[in-house]
Amino acid sequence: MSDVLFEELVPAGATWSHVMKRGTALRITDVEGGANCGALFYNWENFAERYNMPDTLKAQHVAKLTTGNVLFTDMGRILCSVVGDTVGWHDPLSGCANEKLVAARYGEARYQQHRNDYYKSALTLFRVEIAKYGMTPRDMTAVINFFSKVVVDDGGGMTFVPGNSKAGDYVDLRAEMNTLVVMNTCPHPLDLNPQYAPKPVMLQVRRVPAPGPDDVCRVSRPENGRGFILTERYHL
């Protein structure tokens, strides 16, 4: 029997959400190359517990995400683990674009004239999608931009690096809790391409075994090991 539960294409500039169950993994694949896939993460059983960017980065001593990293909540538990990655660098720092930034960079392209090809704001799409689950704009949390690379210089300046991801590149996220994942495929907020050119991603959800004692994410940092213990106790 196949472990694949379903596959779905998220078109360019579109939104998707799903509750990843503990014991499943999500593969996100860059279909064309140069994609940006922004994502939010919440504990499905308690939306007040959600992805915490500062704790995730400082606990693992990183400013990027790749294989071996985990997504910590503000309760010290782990929502998801990055168990596979052909890209090597995903941006946890830059947030997402609002309507003002989109209009300033790309101009106006409204739904009335362009239908589903209108220029979309990632922030607006996120707010609309989390509202379907009873959340408000106050429930917005830090965004992870999968497939995108941003480097920070000694003065704190942030620079987007084009071409970080190629066609066929993927990242695998294993759910350690029942996790609401909300994502969209709008352009990265620091991408200086003057053309509004979002890219699609392919999603695949499959069953996976529980992480063992030598799991790459568990052993990559002592803090991660403690996070797995707290998460496993939560499910007892």
Rosetta silent file (secondary structure, phi, psi, omega in degrees, C-alpha in Angstrom):
SEQUENCE: MSDVLFEELVPAGATWSHVMKRGTALRITDVEGGANCGALFYNWENFAERYNMPDTLKAQHVAKLTTGNVLFTDMGRILCSVVGDTVGWHDPLSGCANEKLVAARYGEARYQQHRNDYYKSALTLFRVEIAKYGMTPRDMTAVINFFSKVVVDDGGGMTFVPGNSKAGDYVDLRAEMNTLVVMNTCPHPLDLNPQYAPKPVMLQVRRVPAPGPDDVCRVSRPENGRGFILTERYHL
SCORE:     score description
SCORE:     0.000 S_00000001
   1 L     0.000  135.375 -179.801    0.000    0.000    0.000 S_00000001
   2 L   -68.964  143.908  175.542    1.320    3.431   -0.902 S_00000001
   3 L   -83.576   -9.424 -179.407    2.210    5.779    1.935 S_00000001
   4 E   -74.760  125.739  179.936    1.103    8.774   -0.165 S_00000001
   5 E   -90.762  -42.928  173.685   -2.220   10.151    1.090 S_00000001
   6 E  -167.061  162.571  174.840   -2.726   12.877   -1.521 S_00000001
   7 E  -129.817  149.119 -178.424   -0.998   15.312   -3.859 S_00000001
   8 E  -154.795  137.191  174.506   -2.105   18.808   -4.810 S_00000001
   9 E   -91.375  128.022  172.291   -0.768   21.642   -6.954 S_00000001
  10 E   -98.848  112.127 -176.775   -0.896   25.108   -5.396 S_00000001
  11 L   -63.645  167.953  176.450   -1.014   27.556   -8.319 S_00000001
  12 L   -60.716  132.993  177.405    1.069   30.712   -8.491 S_00000001
  13 L    68.760   30.228 -177.819   -0.246   33.379   -6.143 S_00000001
  14 L  -117.976  170.053 -178.088   -2.673   31.018   -4.394 S_00000001
  15 E  -120.342  150.150 -179.707   -3.373   29.979   -0.781 S_00000001
  16 E  -148.336  147.122  172.904   -3.611   26.528    0.830 S_00000001
  17 E  -147.263  153.049 -177.650   -4.193   25.188    4.312 S_00000001
  18 E  -165.542  148.630  174.388   -4.354   21.740    5.863 S_00000001
  19 E   -92.726  105.075  175.644   -4.096   20.093    9.267 S_00000001
  20 E   -74.613  123.300 -179.175   -0.993   17.895    9.136 S_00000001
  21 L   -84.456  146.805  172.761   -1.538   14.961   11.443 S_00000001
  22 L   -55.523  129.981 -175.693    1.192   13.633   13.717 S_00000001
  23 L    96.958    7.525  173.600    2.751   10.736   11.798 S_00000001
  24 E  -124.687  164.645  177.232    2.538   12.420    8.393 S_00000001
  25 E  -135.022  150.454  178.739    4.959   14.508    6.359 S_00000001
  26 E  -114.315  122.050  171.781    4.481   17.227    3.775 S_00000001
  27 E   -99.858  124.820  176.268    6.766   17.475    0.755 S_00000001
  28 E  -107.912  122.141 -176.929    6.778   20.911   -0.913 S_00000001
  29 E  -116.792  131.340  174.183    8.281   20.861   -4.403 S_00000001
  30 E   -77.760  111.341 -171.997    9.337   23.872   -6.474 S_00000001
  31 L   -74.032  -44.056 -171.955    7.783   23.031   -9.842 S_00000001
  32 L  -109.307  -15.967 -171.881    9.433   25.629  -12.091 S_00000001
  33 L    95.851  141.890  178.610   12.343   26.973  -10.050 S_00000001
  34 L    77.527   20.546  179.889   12.482   30.291   -8.228 S_00000001
  35 L   -75.113  160.021  165.929    9.375   29.672   -6.124 S_00000001
  36 L  -131.916  127.472 -179.555    8.579   31.282   -2.805 S_00000001
  37 E  -125.229   99.777  178.170    6.233   29.461   -0.461 S_00000001
  38 E   -79.908  142.361 -174.885    5.336   31.436    2.662 S_00000001
  39 E  -144.743  144.940  172.743    3.951   29.409    5.572 S_00000001
  40 E  -117.075  153.085 -176.883    2.400   29.777    9.016 S_00000001
  41 E  -138.809  131.093 -179.901    2.177   26.997   11.644 S_00000001
  42 E  -135.523  147.331  168.784   -0.250   26.555   14.581 S_00000001
  43 E   -66.547  118.223 -175.925   -1.031   23.804   17.085 S_00000001
  44 L   -61.244  -29.726 -176.686   -4.339   22.519   15.717 S_00000001
  45 L   -84.820  -13.374 -178.509   -5.634   21.769   19.219 S_00000001
  46 L  -160.376   97.261 -174.774   -4.792   25.232   20.593 S_00000001
  47 L   -64.284  -17.651  176.831   -4.155   28.096   18.168 S_00000001
  48 L   -65.531  -21.832  174.513   -2.617   30.153   20.989 S_00000001
  49 L   -96.791  119.227 -175.505    0.388   27.843   20.646 S_00000001
  50 E  -146.218  173.657  178.981    2.091   28.576   17.347 S_00000001
  51 E   -53.639  132.531  178.317    5.459   28.736   15.593 S_00000001
  52 L  -116.834  107.840 -176.609    7.918   30.938   17.471 S_00000001
  53 H   -65.963  -47.868 -179.172   10.633   32.320   15.212 S_00000001
  54 H   -59.518  -44.558 -179.279   12.997   33.739   17.894 S_00000001
  55 H   -65.916  -38.403  179.476   12.993   30.520   19.932 S_00000001
  56 H   -61.117  -43.489 -175.656   13.449   28.395   16.801 S_00000001
  57 H   -78.228  -44.206 -176.077   16.501   30.336   15.658 S_00000001
  58 H   -72.218  -33.832  179.992   18.239   30.972   18.980 S_00000001
  59 H   -66.575  -30.280 -177.012   17.736   27.412   20.252 S_00000001
  60 H  -105.995    0.504  176.689   19.388   25.997   17.134 S_00000001
  61 L    57.596   48.797 -177.388   21.935   28.822   16.624 S_00000001
  62 L  -135.144  161.891  170.447   20.794   29.403   13.029 S_00000001
  63 L  -127.889   16.952  175.299   19.472   32.167   10.769 S_00000001
  64 L  -148.958  168.849  178.421   18.200   29.791    8.090 S_00000001
  65 E  -123.107  140.448  176.882   16.330   26.488    8.029 S_00000001
  66 L  -161.417 -169.647 -177.580   17.338   23.181    6.432 S_00000001
  67 L   -54.010  134.183 -179.091   17.555   19.448    7.205 S_00000001
  68 L    98.792  -16.683  178.431   17.920   18.775   10.933 S_00000001
  69 L   -86.698  156.635  177.657   16.111   21.915   12.052 S_00000001
  70 E  -127.570  163.460  177.935   12.779   21.957   13.844 S_00000001
  71 E  -106.455  106.027 -179.464    9.993   24.525   14.267 S_00000001
  72 E   -82.002  148.651  168.010    9.566   25.315   17.959 S_00000001
  73 E   -92.088  175.890  176.380    6.431   26.715   19.546 S_00000001
  74 L   -77.121    1.849  174.594    6.450   29.279   22.340 S_00000001
  75 L  -103.580    5.416  178.741    5.800   26.332   24.694 S_00000001
  76 L    81.610    6.061  178.084    9.093   24.640   23.827 S_00000001
  77 L   -96.602  172.382 -174.060    7.393   21.907   21.812 S_00000001
  78 E  -113.571  122.857  176.221    7.987   21.008   18.171 S_00000001
  79 E   -78.681  -53.591 -176.756    5.375   21.518   15.476 S_00000001
  80 E  -143.237  156.210  175.280    7.333   20.173   12.514 S_00000001
  81 E  -120.468  143.825  175.315   10.820   18.917   11.680 S_00000001
  82 E   -89.042  102.826 -172.944   12.750   19.480    8.454 S_00000001
  83 E  -102.596   -6.432  176.825   13.673   15.895    7.573 S_00000001
  84 E  -159.670  143.773 -175.141   14.702   16.381    3.932 S_00000001
  85 E  -165.048  120.703  176.013   15.862   19.320    1.845 S_00000001
  86 L   -96.990   -1.275 -176.154   17.520   19.655   -1.553 S_00000001
  87 L   -94.206  -51.773  176.919   17.763   23.448   -1.329 S_00000001
  88 L    97.372   -9.291 -178.717   19.839   24.001    1.805 S_00000001
  89 L  -157.519  118.817  174.743   18.511   27.427    2.784 S_00000001
  90 E  -127.365  138.882 -168.459   14.993   28.585    3.643 S_00000001
  91 E   -88.237  116.986  175.176   14.320   32.096    4.940 S_00000001
  92 L  -102.282    8.712 -167.240   12.755   32.494    8.419 S_00000001
  93 L  -106.220  -28.010 -158.051   13.479   36.215    8.769 S_00000001
  94 L   -94.721   -8.554  179.621   11.737   38.360    6.180 S_00000001
  95 L    71.825 -147.294 -177.643    7.996   38.085    6.772 S_00000001
  96 L  -144.294  164.735 -176.051    5.617   38.770    3.910 S_00000001
  97 L   -83.486  141.693  172.546    4.467   41.607    1.659 S_00000001
  98 L   -98.209  179.571 -175.474    1.440   43.754    2.409 S_00000001
  99 H   -64.535  -36.072 -179.491   -0.805   45.476   -0.144 S_00000001
 100 H   -63.882  -43.249  179.282    1.156   48.753   -0.003 S_00000001
 101 H   -66.021  -41.609  179.711    4.439   47.014   -0.859 S_00000001
 102 H   -61.445  -44.488 -179.637    2.831   45.014   -3.690 S_00000001
 103 H   -65.732  -39.721 -179.064    1.323   48.151   -5.236 S_00000001
 104 H   -67.284  -35.895 -175.401    4.594   50.094   -4.949 S_00000001
 105 H   -85.122  -39.711 -170.493    6.660   47.340   -6.567 S_00000001
 106 H  -113.504  -11.714 -174.440    4.322   45.972   -9.233 S_00000001
 107 L    87.953 -166.502 -176.655    1.643   48.593   -9.787 S_00000001
 108 L  -103.450  134.102  170.882   -2.080   47.926   -9.779 S_00000001
 109 L  -147.766   95.716 -171.429   -3.786   44.847  -11.199 S_00000001
 110 L   -88.207  159.742 -178.269   -7.241   44.488   -9.679 S_00000001
 111 H   -61.718  -36.512 -176.309   -9.535   41.492   -9.630 S_00000001
 112 H   -58.815  -32.545 -179.897  -12.239   43.337  -11.597 S_00000001
 113 H   -98.439  -33.621 -169.200   -9.957   43.519  -14.639 S_00000001
 114 H  -112.840   -1.337 -178.049   -7.597   40.561  -14.158 S_00000001
 115 H    50.480 -133.073 -173.312   -9.718   38.033  -12.244 S_00000001
 116 H   -70.490   -5.168  176.314   -7.476   35.436  -10.524 S_00000001
 117 H   -92.042    9.231  178.749   -4.346   36.970  -12.067 S_00000001
 118 L   -65.297  159.980 -177.562   -4.676   40.121   -9.985 S_00000001
 119 L   -78.954  120.123 -172.554   -1.657   41.118   -7.858 S_00000001
 120 L  -104.209  145.772  173.123   -2.088   39.535   -4.447 S_00000001
 121 L   -94.833  126.365  178.431   -0.683   40.526   -1.071 S_00000001
 122 H   -59.946  -39.649 -179.155    0.627   37.576    0.939 S_00000001
 123 H   -61.541  -44.071  179.268   -0.400   39.271    4.181 S_00000001
 124 H   -63.786  -43.431  179.111   -3.986   39.691    2.998 S_00000001
 125 H   -62.792  -40.822  176.853   -4.178   36.089    1.805 S_00000001
 126 H   -60.762  -45.770 -177.838   -2.846   34.832    5.129 S_00000001
 127 H   -63.500  -40.384  177.871   -5.402   36.879    7.056 S_00000001
 128 H   -63.502  -42.315 -175.631   -8.266   35.611    4.894 S_00000001
 129 H   -70.312  -42.839 -179.294   -7.168   31.993    5.290 S_00000001
 130 H   -70.290  -23.289  176.457   -6.706   32.026    9.076 S_00000001
 131 H   -63.576  -27.419  177.998  -10.121   33.722    9.392 S_00000001
 132 L   -64.405  -19.640  179.914  -11.631   30.472    8.084 S_00000001
 133 L  -105.836   13.482  176.593  -10.426   28.896   11.337 S_00000001
 134 L    86.686    7.772  179.118  -11.802   31.658   13.565 S_00000001
 135 L   -92.348  162.878 -178.706   -8.570   33.611   13.902 S_00000001
 136 L  -118.237  174.005  176.247   -8.094   37.359   13.427 S_00000001
 137 H   -54.575  -25.728  178.576   -5.208   39.522   12.139 S_00000001
 138 H   -67.120  -17.170 -179.536   -3.897   39.538   15.725 S_00000001
 139 H   -89.858    0.624  174.157   -3.195   35.811   15.308 S_00000001
 140 L   -60.543  138.329  178.344   -0.692   36.356   12.510 S_00000001
 141 L  -127.294 -174.920 -176.083    2.678   34.926   13.442 S_00000001
 142 L   -64.385  144.697 -178.516    6.126   34.804   11.852 S_00000001
 143 L  -100.288  137.938  167.630    6.301   33.563    8.262 S_00000001
 144 E  -101.546  127.601  178.573    8.775   31.004    6.919 S_00000001
 145 E  -101.744   95.203  179.056    9.600   31.582    3.248 S_00000001
 146 E   -70.642  142.743 -179.894   10.486   28.178    1.835 S_00000001
 147 L    80.015   -4.672 -178.125   12.829   28.093   -1.205 S_00000001
 148 L  -106.081  147.282  179.605   14.015   31.667   -0.591 S_00000001
 149 E  -122.418  129.009  175.533   17.441   32.799    0.625 S_00000001
 150 E  -130.332  125.407  178.332   18.150   36.074    2.411 S_00000001
 151 E  -104.474  148.106 -178.113   21.627   36.940    3.698 S_00000001
 152 E  -116.475  126.094 -178.790   22.310   39.476    6.432 S_00000001
 153 L   -85.268  178.753 -175.678   25.464   41.593    6.345 S_00000001
 154 L   -63.234  -23.257  178.540   27.474   42.844    9.315 S_00000001
 155 L   -90.977    2.192  179.868   25.408   46.025    9.420 S_00000001
 156 L    91.462    1.020  178.275   22.112   44.159    9.574 S_00000001
 157 L   -70.509  140.561 -177.184   21.186   44.744    5.935 S_00000001
 158 E  -111.075  130.228 -176.911   19.125   41.973    4.356 S_00000001
 159 E  -126.685  126.197  176.081   19.635   40.917    0.730 S_00000001
 160 E   -76.811  134.893 -179.601   17.455   38.536   -1.279 S_00000001
 161 E  -106.227  108.946 -179.317   19.453   36.007   -3.336 S_00000001
 162 L   -67.423  156.179  173.474   17.729   35.128   -6.637 S_00000001
 163 L    72.336   23.574 -178.244   17.824   31.593   -8.018 S_00000001
 164 L   -66.968  -31.055 -175.564   18.147   29.852   -4.670 S_00000001
 165 L  -120.937  139.444  179.896   15.824   27.023   -5.713 S_00000001
 166 L  -106.797  163.168  177.221   15.749   25.043   -8.969 S_00000001
 167 L   -57.482  129.803 -179.419   12.919   23.158  -10.648 S_00000001
 168 L    94.325  -12.613  175.909   12.356   19.901   -8.785 S_00000001
 169 L   -64.345  149.575 -178.026   13.895   21.032   -5.497 S_00000001
 170 E  -146.625  163.589  172.199   11.893   20.049   -2.423 S_00000001
 171 E  -135.176  137.939 -178.845   11.682   20.285    1.354 S_00000001
 172 E  -109.786  126.041  178.172   10.114   17.638    3.618 S_00000001
 173 E  -115.588  120.405  176.987    8.321   18.648    6.832 S_00000001
 174 E   -98.133  130.047  179.982    7.339   15.947    9.314 S_00000001
 175 E   -79.206  122.856  175.310    4.511   16.820   11.713 S_00000001
 176 L   -96.971  -16.520  172.300    5.408   16.188   15.356 S_00000001
 177 L  -132.772  165.894  169.468    2.036   17.589   16.492 S_00000001
 178 L   -68.806  112.358 -165.652   -1.299   17.960   14.738 S_00000001
 179 E  -123.578  124.546  171.376   -0.358   21.179   12.989 S_00000001
 180 E   -78.149  119.812  177.571   -2.407   23.671   11.007 S_00000001
 181 E  -109.042  126.414  177.424   -0.260   24.730    8.050 S_00000001
 182 E  -122.031  126.618 -177.581   -1.283   27.843    6.107 S_00000001
 183 E  -143.948  159.318  170.525    0.713   28.805    3.040 S_00000001
 184 E  -145.995  165.166 -173.248    0.661   30.845   -0.118 S_00000001
 185 L  -111.403   35.009  176.103    2.819   31.216   -3.200 S_00000001
 186 L   -75.072  160.063  179.644    3.098   34.995   -3.408 S_00000001
 187 L   -61.790  153.639  176.543    6.494   36.591   -4.221 S_00000001
 188 L   -65.350  142.063 -176.129    9.050   37.093   -1.473 S_00000001
 189 L   -64.941  -22.357 -179.615    8.850   40.609    0.037 S_00000001
 190 L  -101.301    2.644  177.634   12.533   41.350   -0.700 S_00000001
 191 L   -71.573  117.063 -174.131   12.536   39.985   -4.257 S_00000001
 192 L   -87.353    5.128  174.967   13.343   43.037   -6.402 S_00000001
 193 L   -54.896  120.528 -177.047   12.042   41.531   -9.657 S_00000001
 194 L   -72.613  -10.756  178.670    9.816   44.367  -11.000 S_00000001
 195 L   -94.814  134.271  175.008    7.496   41.807  -12.610 S_00000001
 196 L   -74.524  105.020 -170.979    4.820   40.138  -10.495 S_00000001
 197 L  -140.388   65.478  176.892    5.806   36.534  -11.201 S_00000001
 198 L   -67.096  160.969 -177.349    4.798   34.064   -8.472 S_00000001
 199 L  -125.236  151.269  178.246    5.487   30.360   -9.040 S_00000001
 200 L   -79.859  163.062  170.555    3.468   27.225   -8.211 S_00000001
 201 E  -132.910  152.291  174.829    4.442   24.463   -5.811 S_00000001
 202 E  -103.954  136.476  179.910    3.410   20.817   -5.655 S_00000001
 203 E  -114.955  140.101  175.305    2.386   19.332   -2.306 S_00000001
 204 E  -136.280  126.493  177.398    2.454   15.694   -1.282 S_00000001
 205 E  -109.902  130.995 -178.969    1.257   14.372    2.083 S_00000001
 206 E  -142.399  160.503  174.446    2.318   10.892    3.131 S_00000001
 207 E   -76.095  142.932  177.950    2.502    8.642    6.191 S_00000001
 208 L  -140.004  155.147  177.504    5.896    8.435    7.891 S_00000001
 209 L   -72.404  159.984  177.137    7.276    6.533   10.906 S_00000001
 210 L   -67.106  149.707  179.176    7.795    8.218   14.260 S_00000001
 211 L   -67.037  133.488  179.342   11.254    9.705   14.875 S_00000001
 212 L   -89.450 -175.877 -176.882   13.633    7.303   16.579 S_00000001
 213 L   -66.513  -23.788  179.802   16.394    8.023   19.113 S_00000001
 214 L  -105.155   19.789  179.838   18.941    8.701   16.342 S_00000001
 215 L   -57.561  138.267 -174.459   16.634   10.897   14.253 S_00000001
 216 H   -59.203  -34.659 -179.839   18.596   13.631   12.449 S_00000001
 217 H   -78.595  -34.087  179.356   16.408   16.396   13.888 S_00000001
 218 H   -66.111  -40.161 -171.868   16.421   15.015   17.423 S_00000001
 219 H   -95.813   -3.232 -175.435   20.219   14.745   17.656 S_00000001
 220 L   -70.009  -27.999  176.507   21.226   17.880   15.742 S_00000001
 221 L  -145.249  144.851  173.508   21.011   20.046   18.907 S_00000001
 222 H   -56.493  -36.462  179.876   20.615   19.259   22.635 S_00000001
 223 H   -62.987  -35.355  178.829   17.730   21.756   22.637 S_00000001
 224 H   -65.403  -41.140  177.529   15.993   19.724   19.941 S_00000001
 225 H   -57.840  -42.290  178.108   16.212   16.589   22.049 S_00000001
 226 H   -66.560  -37.217  178.124   14.484   18.386   24.905 S_00000001
 227 H   -63.173  -39.490  177.910   11.850   19.693   22.496 S_00000001
 228 H   -65.440  -39.343  178.895   11.063   16.158   21.318 S_00000001
 229 H   -61.814  -46.663  178.751   10.700   14.985   24.932 S_00000001
 230 H   -61.538  -39.454 -178.743    8.221   17.784   25.707 S_00000001
 231 H   -69.015  -40.921  179.727    6.300   17.046   22.515 S_00000001
 232 H   -67.664  -38.152  176.372    6.137   13.315   23.180 S_00000001
 233 H   -63.952  -35.345  178.837    4.926   13.927   26.763 S_00000001
 234 H   -59.548  -30.523 -176.660    2.200   16.189   25.347 S_00000001
 235 L   -95.949    2.074  179.015    0.832   13.196   23.421 S_00000001
 236 L   -70.843    0.000    0.000    0.916   10.695   26.295 S_00000001
